[in-house]
């Protein structure tokens, strides 16, 4: 999937699905290639990273979910673009 053409909200949805899958929830997270593409894109585009994080953070708060845990996960997820 070419994530460069997605909106911040669409990227936030992908991040949420990946996060929930990693937390063991019964959701279909993005495939490994999409995760790699997403990590590379967000690692290289600080503005999109911030916009997507703000969109996702808003959803996390609205759903009364742990923002700090999601932020920690995102910090670990992004460096995988360099692997």
C-alpha positions in Angstrom: 0.0 0.0 0.0 1.3 3.5 -0.9 0.7 5.4 2.3 2.1 8.7 0.9 -1.3 9.5 -0.5 -3.3 8.9 2.6 -4.7 11.7 4.9 -3.6 12.0 8.5 -6.9 10.5 9.6 -6.4 7.5 7.3 -2.9 7.0 8.6 -4.2 7.3 12.2 -6.6 4.5 11.4 -3.7 2.3 10.2 -1.7 3.1 13.3 -4.7 2.2 15.5 -5.2 -1.1 13.7 -1.5 -2.0 14.0 -1.5 -1.0 17.6 -4.6 -3.0 18.5 -3.2 -6.0 16.7 0.1 -5.7 18.6 -1.9 -5.5 21.8 -3.6 -8.8 21.0 -7.0 -7.5 20.0 -8.9 -9.4 17.4 -8.5 -6.9 14.6 -6.9 -7.1 11.1 -3.8 -4.9 11.4 -1.9 -3.8 8.3 0.3 -6.3 6.6 4.1 -6.2 7.2 4.8 -4.4 4.0 2.3 -1.6 4.8 3.7 -1.3 8.3 7.2 -0.9 6.9 6.0 1.7 4.4 4.1 3.5 7.1 7.1 3.6 9.4 9.4 4.8 6.7 7.0 7.5 5.6 6.3 8.8 9.1 10.0 8.7 10.0 10.8 10.8 7.0 7.9 13.3 7.1 7.8 15.1 10.5 4.7 17.1 9.6 2.7 14.1 8.6 3.9 12.3 11.7 2.6 15.1 13.9 -0.7 15.4 12.0 -1.3 11.7 12.1 -0.4 11.5 15.8 -2.8 14.4 16.6 -5.6 12.7 14.7 -4.9 9.3 16.4 -4.5 11.0 19.8 -7.9 12.7 19.5 -9.5 9.3 18.8 -7.7 7.7 21.7 -8.9 10.4 24.0 -12.5 10.2 22.6 -12.5 6.4 23.3 -10.9 6.9 26.7 -7.9 4.8 25.8 -4.3 5.1 27.1 -2.5 7.9 25.1 0.8 7.4 26.8 0.9 3.7 26.0 0.1 4.4 22.3 2.8 7.1 22.2 5.3 4.6 23.6 4.3 2.0 21.0 4.6 4.6 18.2 8.1 5.6 19.3 9.2 1.9 19.1 7.3 1.3 15.8 8.9 4.1 13.8 12.5 3.1 14.1 11.8 -0.2 12.3 12.0 1.7 9.0 15.8 1.8 9.4 16.0 -2.0 10.0 
